Amino acid sequence: MSFASEFKEFAMKGPVVDLAVGVIIGAAFGKIVASLVENVLMPPIGLLLGGVNVADWAAKIGVGHDGKDVMLKYGSFLQSVIDFLIIALVIFIAIKALNKLKKPAPAAVAPAPPRQEVLLEEIRNLLAKR
């Protein structure tokens, strides 16, 4: 088998194609959720915090060789953590909703057997006891 045919067989396997589709859809969904966090959720949160932008929080830890302040930008890190938590929550809710839609309907209760079968089972059980 040639290298090209082996590669074609590998690339066209179901799981590889499914994974590629999942990655592409995941990247697009990630952009949507990131926009939700940045443009819809964070402005009200910033307003509740009194107009404070968490990403701007920093501490001066010294002066560099060029005379500029060296800043520890812990606010950017905190903003990334907040973004991650909100994104994880939104994805969890979306997946939970999708899984609820996928669940099969509960199986219907089996109808009771006909009266003749019940009587025959009782007769069989009585004969088995003898």
Steps between C-alpha positions, in 0.01 A plus 500: 500500500645837401552787741236712324233229520581434867472871576170524311362203695611658829367848419162374390429285805185603682657611830758722327237681296272529806786644703580756229137611484488521879812716516369739234157533662665534843719785379200682355297440818796625706493831312127535566541430871805730526293778341218428745739534792682809371207695358194388695599367842809699600359855449223448761749332734734797458209733569417307818863538607470877462642532151819317591674311221657194661746460212662834591600389851878487537774546755832673446782264588794714394661706229654346191839583343325735259345702784147367445298351782488120514141404571355176631173489305300270725176660375549352153548159656191545718301610194611186316390283794160673510464458121588131528249438779220672310588322175513164681160568657342595166645192328380279787147640472500459120624139516251419776217636283621302198524181703146552629380524139687183404355277774270238357139496609439262789403153389130432499378269772449152361132409484379231735507151349171352384293316760569161333877544544460589866290187556749283312788639711308423818433142380871461408606625844259259676629205291859599574430484876389133474 
